[in-house]
Amino acid sequence: MDGLPQPPAPPVHVAIIMDGNGRWAKARGMPRLVGHKRGVEAVRGAVKAAQTLGVKYLTLYGFSSENWRRPEAEVKDLMGLLRLYLRSEIAELHREGVRLRIIGQRTRLSDDINALIDNGERLTEGNHTLTLTLALSYGGRDEIAYAAKCIAEAVKTGTLDPAEIDEETVARHLFTCDMPDPDLLIRTSGEKRISNFLLWQCAYAELVFIDKHWPDFSRDDLESAIREYHGRERRFGASAGTSR
């Protein structure tokens, strides 16, 4: 109705560290793979919840560069689940108007997975309801090092003056160069660290830590995190009561 206060706008970009699949399974006496499968179901729910709540960018930490150190059998299971997700979900994402993007060291992924990724990104590139970004074989330090190499190469070839290098220069060479920085970073399972995830991009993100393991994450949890986000004053280094 006219005259009533409008609800605050949702954060434009929400990033989530999906932690706790293995502990969820262990607490129930189940194999870790069962926890990872339930984690995939939680991804589906998070995507739908983000759309419903008006979030425009959702970035999920699916598989870190450090996760390659896990036991070979577990990595194989995780790659199998990734294949299954890409094969079964891309058409549905497209129908829902979701754009799929993948960031990370793709060269470490198998050829068939890269083919599925290429197909999904190509099919959904014109969608605008939500941009779903999966960070796979991803590490924040590695991403910054990659950006530095690209910048160094541009300086070497004479296409970039070192005196012109600034924060925007670095941002243009990150995997997320065409996305806004996250407003809200959520981590499940009760751990309170960002674990090499979007280190540059999350400089001013609001951090919310949830005790639930990822397979139990629900729309209610996303709504609760967004309410907490709205209750904070984002100053970006400025004094209280001022804006960036």
C-alpha positions as CSV (number, residue, x, y, z in Angstrom):
1,M,0.0,0.0,0.0
2,D,1.1,3.6,-0.7
3,G,2.8,5.2,2.3
4,L,4.0,2.0,3.9
5,P,7.8,1.6,4.3
6,Q,9.3,-0.6,1.6
7,P,11.3,-3.6,2.7
8,P,15.1,-3.1,2.2
9,A,16.5,-4.3,-1.1
10,P,18.2,-7.7,-0.9
11,P,22.0,-7.9,-1.2
12,V,22.9,-7.9,-4.9
13,H,25.6,-10.6,-4.6
14,V,25.6,-13.4,-2.0
15,A,28.6,-15.8,-1.7
16,I,28.5,-19.0,0.2
17,I,31.2,-21.3,1.5
18,M,29.3,-24.6,1.5
19,D,30.9,-26.4,4.5
20,G,30.0,-29.5,6.5
21,N,28.9,-32.2,4.1
22,G,31.3,-34.8,5.5
23,R,30.5,-33.9,9.2
24,W,26.8,-34.1,8.4
25,A,27.2,-37.6,7.1
26,K,29.5,-38.7,10.0
27,A,27.0,-37.5,12.6
28,R,24.5,-39.8,11.0
29,G,26.8,-42.8,10.6
30,M,26.8,-42.5,6.8
31,P,29.5,-42.4,4.2
32,R,30.9,-38.9,3.2
33,L,29.5,-39.4,-0.3
34,V,25.9,-39.3,1.1
35,G,26.7,-36.0,2.7
36,H,28.0,-34.6,-0.6
37,K,24.8,-35.9,-2.4
38,R,22.7,-34.1,0.2
39,G,24.8,-31.0,-0.3
40,V,23.9,-31.0,-4.0
41,E,20.2,-31.0,-3.0
42,A,21.0,-28.0,-0.8
43,V,22.5,-26.2,-3.8
44,R,19.2,-26.6,-5.6
45,G,17.3,-25.1,-2.7
46,A,19.7,-22.2,-2.4
47,V,19.4,-21.3,-6.0
48,K,15.6,-21.2,-5.8
49,A,15.7,-19.3,-2.6
50,A,18.1,-16.7,-4.0
51,Q,15.8,-16.2,-7.0
52,T,12.7,-15.8,-4.8
53,L,14.4,-13.3,-2.5
54,G,15.7,-11.2,-5.4
55,V,19.4,-11.9,-5.2
56,K,21.0,-11.3,-8.6
57,Y,24.4,-13.0,-8.1
58,L,24.9,-16.2,-6.1
59,T,28.5,-17.6,-5.9
60,L,29.1,-21.0,-4.3
61,Y,32.5,-22.4,-3.2
62,G,32.1,-25.9,-4.7
63,F,35.6,-27.3,-4.8
64,S,38.8,-25.5,-3.6
65,S,42.2,-25.8,-5.1
66,E,43.2,-27.4,-1.8
67,N,40.5,-30.1,-2.1
68,W,42.6,-31.9,-4.7
69,R,44.7,-33.1,-1.6
70,R,41.7,-35.1,-0.3
71,P,41.8,-38.9,-0.7
72,E,41.7,-40.0,-4.4
73,A,38.5,-41.9,-3.9
74,E,36.7,-38.9,-2.4
75,V,37.9,-36.6,-5.2
76,K,36.6,-39.1,-7.7
77,D,33.2,-39.2,-6.0
78,L,33.1,-35.4,-6.0
79,M,33.9,-35.2,-9.7
80,G,31.2,-37.7,-10.4
81,L,28.7,-35.6,-8.5
82,L,29.8,-32.6,-10.4
83,R,29.3,-34.4,-13.7
84,L,25.8,-35.5,-12.6
85,Y,24.9,-32.0,-11.5
86,L,26.0,-30.4,-14.7
87,R,24.2,-33.0,-16.8
88,S,21.0,-32.9,-14.9
89,E,20.6,-29.2,-13.8
90,I,21.7,-27.1,-16.8
91,A,18.4,-27.4,-18.7
92,E,16.4,-26.5,-15.5
93,L,18.7,-23.6,-14.8
94,H,18.1,-22.4,-18.3
95,R,14.3,-22.7,-18.0
96,E,14.5,-20.7,-14.8
97,G,16.5,-17.9,-16.5
98,V,19.6,-18.6,-14.5
99,R,23.0,-17.9,-16.0
100,L,25.7,-20.4,-15.1
101,R,29.3,-19.4,-14.7
102,I,32.4,-21.4,-13.5
103,I,35.5,-19.8,-12.0
104,G,38.8,-21.6,-11.1
105,Q,41.6,-23.6,-12.6
106,R,39.7,-25.4,-15.3
107,T,42.8,-27.0,-16.6
108,R,42.8,-29.3,-13.6
109,L,39.3,-30.6,-14.5
110,S,38.8,-33.4,-16.9
111,D,37.9,-32.8,-20.6
112,D,34.4,-34.1,-20.3
113,I,33.6,-31.9,-17.3
114,N,35.1,-28.9,-19.2
115,A,32.9,-29.7,-22.1
116,L,29.8,-29.8,-19.9
117,I,30.8,-26.4,-18.4
118,D,31.3,-24.9,-21.8
119,N,27.9,-26.1,-22.9
120,G,26.2,-24.8,-19.8
121,E,27.8,-21.4,-20.0
122,R,27.1,-21.1,-23.7
123,L,23.4,-22.1,-23.3
124,T,22.7,-19.8,-20.4
125,E,24.8,-16.8,-21.2
126,G,21.8,-14.6,-22.2
127,N,19.9,-15.3,-18.9
128,H,19.4,-12.5,-16.4
129,T,17.2,-13.8,-13.5
130,L,20.2,-14.9,-11.4
131,T,23.9,-15.5,-12.2
132,L,25.0,-18.7,-10.5
133,T,28.8,-18.9,-10.2
134,L,30.4,-22.2,-9.1
135,A,34.0,-21.9,-7.8
136,L,35.6,-25.1,-8.9
137,S,39.3,-25.9,-8.4
138,Y,39.4,-22.4,-7.1
139,G,41.7,-20.6,-4.7
140,G,41.7,-16.9,-4.0
141,R,45.5,-16.5,-3.8
142,D,45.9,-18.4,-7.0
143,E,43.4,-16.0,-8.7
144,I,45.3,-13.0,-7.5
145,A,48.6,-14.5,-8.7
146,Y,47.0,-15.2,-12.1
147,A,45.9,-11.5,-12.3
148,A,49.4,-10.4,-11.4
149,K,50.8,-12.6,-14.2
150,C,48.4,-11.1,-16.7
151,I,49.3,-7.6,-15.6
152,A,53.0,-8.3,-15.7
153,E,52.6,-9.7,-19.3
154,A,50.8,-6.5,-20.3
155,V,53.6,-4.4,-18.9
156,K,56.2,-6.6,-20.6
157,T,54.5,-6.1,-24.0
158,G,54.2,-2.4,-23.5
159,T,50.4,-2.3,-23.5
160,L,50.2,-1.2,-19.9
161,D,52.2,1.5,-18.1
162,P,53.2,0.3,-14.5
163,A,52.3,3.8,-13.2
164,E,48.7,3.2,-14.3
165,I,48.3,0.0,-12.2
166,D,45.7,0.5,-9.5
167,E,42.9,-1.5,-7.8
168,E,40.7,-1.4,-10.9
169,T,43.5,-2.8,-13.0
170,V,43.7,-5.8,-10.7
171,A,40.0,-6.2,-10.5
172,R,39.8,-6.3,-14.3
173,H,42.1,-9.3,-14.4
174,L,40.2,-11.4,-11.8
175,F,37.9,-14.3,-12.8
176,T,35.0,-12.2,-11.5
177,C,35.8,-9.1,-13.5
178,D,32.3,-8.7,-14.9
179,M,30.5,-9.2,-11.5
180,P,30.0,-6.9,-8.5
181,D,31.8,-7.8,-5.3
182,P,29.9,-9.9,-2.8
183,D,27.8,-7.9,-0.3
184,L,27.3,-10.9,1.9
185,L,29.5,-13.9,2.6
186,I,27.9,-16.9,4.4
187,R,29.7,-19.9,5.7
188,T,28.0,-23.0,7.1
189,S,29.1,-25.6,9.7
190,G,30.2,-23.1,12.4
191,E,33.7,-22.5,11.1
192,K,34.7,-18.8,11.2
193,R,37.2,-18.3,8.4
194,I,37.0,-17.6,4.6
195,S,39.4,-20.3,3.5
196,N,41.0,-18.7,0.5
197,F,37.6,-17.8,-1.1
198,L,37.2,-14.5,-3.0
199,L,40.0,-12.9,-1.0
200,W,40.1,-9.7,-3.1
201,Q,36.4,-9.5,-3.7
202,C,35.3,-9.9,-0.1
203,A,37.3,-7.0,1.3
204,Y,34.1,-5.3,2.4
205,A,31.6,-8.1,2.4
206,E,29.5,-8.7,5.5
207,L,30.3,-12.1,7.0
208,V,27.7,-14.4,8.5
209,F,28.6,-17.7,10.1
210,I,25.9,-20.4,10.5
211,D,26.2,-23.4,12.8
212,K,24.2,-25.7,10.5
213,H,26.1,-28.0,8.1
214,W,25.5,-27.3,4.4
215,P,23.1,-30.2,3.7
216,D,20.7,-28.6,6.3
217,F,20.9,-25.1,4.8
218,S,17.4,-23.8,3.8
219,R,15.6,-20.8,2.6
220,D,15.0,-19.8,6.2
221,D,18.8,-19.7,6.8
222,L,19.3,-17.5,3.8
223,E,16.6,-15.2,4.9
224,S,18.0,-15.0,8.4
225,A,21.5,-14.2,7.0
226,I,20.0,-11.4,4.9
227,R,18.1,-10.0,7.9
228,E,21.4,-9.9,9.8
229,Y,23.0,-8.2,6.8
230,H,20.3,-5.5,6.8
231,G,20.9,-4.9,10.5
232,R,24.5,-3.9,9.9
233,E,25.9,-0.5,8.9
234,R,28.2,-0.9,5.9
235,R,30.8,1.9,6.1
236,F,33.5,0.7,3.8
237,G,36.2,2.2,6.0
238,A,34.3,5.5,6.6
239,S,33.1,6.9,9.9
240,A,29.7,5.9,11.3
241,G,26.9,7.7,9.7
242,T,28.7,8.3,6.4
243,S,28.7,6.4,3.2
244,R,31.3,5.4,0.8
